[in-house]
Every structure is written in structure tokens, then in C-alpha cells.
Amino acid sequence: MRDAGLFQLFDKEEALKLDLYPRELIPGELDRSVLLEVFKGVRYPVASRIDISSAKLVWISKGSHKGRRDLRYLWRTATDDETDAIQSIAVGLGLEQLLVEVLSEPDEIE
């Protein structure tokens, strides 16, 4: 599944859209995922907050600006253990300075 692309699931009744990326961007993320029932009777593996945050950091490093605010929100709502793990992954990926930069940016006015 390494070369599989993005696909989406829609539930019109619930007005829910899920983006699915059948790949492993962060080493070990599939092993750390949990099965969640996303639609009645339909369970899918969902990445952890740590892996989602780390993946957003990777995408930011490739030029994506959409994930910057998301990453800051995930960071603010993470536990101390989760932020430690995100920092550790950022160091391992050579992205610790980018993490510091993104976390220091102000959020837009909502």
C-alpha cells in the first residue's frame, strides 16, 4: 500500500467526510493506530495524535501551509507524554527547528 493514494468517504446523512491515506508516513504509525467505528458497522485504523501531528510537520516541511494551525491545536491539546513523543519524532526526522517555528506562530483570529 505504499503507493496508494488518498481517497475519501462521505456520509451524507451525518455530513461527514473522511480523508483516508493508506500509507505509513511516520515509521510505526500503522502499528500504533487504533480501530475506530467511523460509520455504523465500519471500523478503520486511525492514526494517533502523535502520528497525525508528526505527519502534519512532514507535510509542512514539504511546503504545505494548511497544517500549521492544525499542528498548533494538536500540540495545545496534547498530553505531556504526547508532546514529548512529537518532539522526539521531530528530532529523528530533522524537523525540530521547524516544529519550534510553527509552534511560535500566532493563530489567526477566528
C-alpha positions as CSV (number, residue, x, y, z in Angstrom):
1,M,0.0,0.0,0.0
2,R,3.0,2.3,0.0
3,D,2.0,3.8,-3.4
4,A,-1.8,4.0,-2.8
5,G,-3.3,7.5,-2.9
6,L,-5.8,9.5,-1.0
7,F,-9.4,8.5,-1.1
8,Q,-12.4,9.9,0.7
9,L,-15.5,8.5,2.4
10,F,-18.7,10.6,2.6
11,D,-21.7,10.1,4.9
12,K,-24.4,12.4,3.6
13,E,-26.7,11.7,6.5
14,E,-24.1,12.8,9.1
15,A,-22.5,15.4,6.8
16,L,-19.2,13.7,7.5
17,K,-16.2,13.5,5.1
18,L,-13.1,11.4,5.9
19,D,-9.8,11.7,4.1
20,L,-8.0,8.3,4.0
21,Y,-4.3,7.9,3.3
22,P,-3.5,4.2,3.1
23,R,0.2,4.6,3.8
24,E,2.7,4.9,6.6
25,L,4.4,8.3,6.6
26,I,5.8,8.1,10.1
27,P,7.6,4.8,10.8
28,G,5.5,2.6,13.1
29,E,2.3,4.7,12.8
30,L,0.2,1.8,11.5
31,D,1.2,-0.3,14.5
32,R,0.2,2.5,16.8
33,S,-3.2,3.1,15.1
34,V,-6.4,2.2,16.8
35,L,-9.6,0.7,15.2
36,L,-12.5,3.2,15.5
37,E,-16.0,2.8,14.2
38,V,-16.2,5.7,11.8
39,F,-19.6,4.8,10.4
40,K,-22.1,2.4,11.9
41,G,-20.5,-1.1,11.5
42,V,-17.5,0.2,9.7
43,R,-14.2,0.2,11.6
44,Y,-10.9,1.7,10.3
45,P,-7.5,2.2,11.7
46,V,-7.0,5.8,12.9
47,A,-3.6,7.3,13.5
48,S,-2.7,8.6,17.0
49,R,-2.4,12.3,17.8
50,I,1.4,11.8,17.9
51,D,1.5,10.4,14.4
52,I,-1.1,12.9,13.0
53,S,1.0,15.8,14.4
54,S,4.2,14.3,13.1
55,A,2.7,13.8,9.6
56,K,1.5,17.4,9.6
57,L,5.0,18.5,10.4
58,V,6.4,16.4,7.5
59,W,3.8,18.0,5.1
60,I,4.6,21.5,6.4
61,S,8.3,20.8,5.6
62,K,7.2,19.9,2.0
63,G,5.6,23.3,1.6
64,S,2.0,22.8,2.9
65,H,0.7,25.7,4.9
66,K,-2.7,24.2,5.7
67,G,-1.4,22.1,8.6
68,R,0.3,24.8,10.6
69,R,-2.7,25.8,12.6
70,D,-3.8,22.2,12.9
71,L,-0.4,21.3,14.4
72,R,-0.6,24.1,16.9
73,Y,-4.1,23.0,18.0
74,L,-3.0,19.3,18.3
75,W,0.0,20.5,20.4
76,R,-2.1,22.6,22.7
77,T,-4.5,19.7,23.4
78,A,-1.8,17.0,23.7
79,T,-0.6,15.5,27.0
80,D,2.9,16.0,28.2
81,D,3.8,12.4,27.0
82,E,2.4,13.2,23.6
83,T,4.3,16.4,23.2
84,D,7.5,14.6,24.3
85,A,6.9,12.0,21.7
86,I,6.1,14.5,18.9
87,Q,9.4,16.4,19.8
88,S,11.3,13.1,19.7
89,I,9.9,12.2,16.3
90,A,10.7,15.8,15.0
91,V,14.3,15.4,16.2
92,G,14.5,12.0,14.4
93,L,13.2,13.5,11.2
94,G,15.5,16.5,11.4
95,L,12.4,18.8,11.8
96,E,12.8,20.1,15.4
97,Q,13.6,23.7,14.3
98,L,10.5,23.7,12.1
99,L,8.4,22.4,15.0
100,V,9.7,25.3,17.1
101,E,8.9,27.8,14.3
102,V,5.4,26.5,13.7
103,L,4.5,26.4,17.5
104,S,5.7,30.0,17.9
105,E,3.4,31.4,15.2
106,P,0.3,33.2,16.3
107,D,-3.1,31.7,15.4
108,E,-5.4,33.6,13.1
109,I,-8.3,35.5,14.6
110,E,-11.3,33.2,14.5
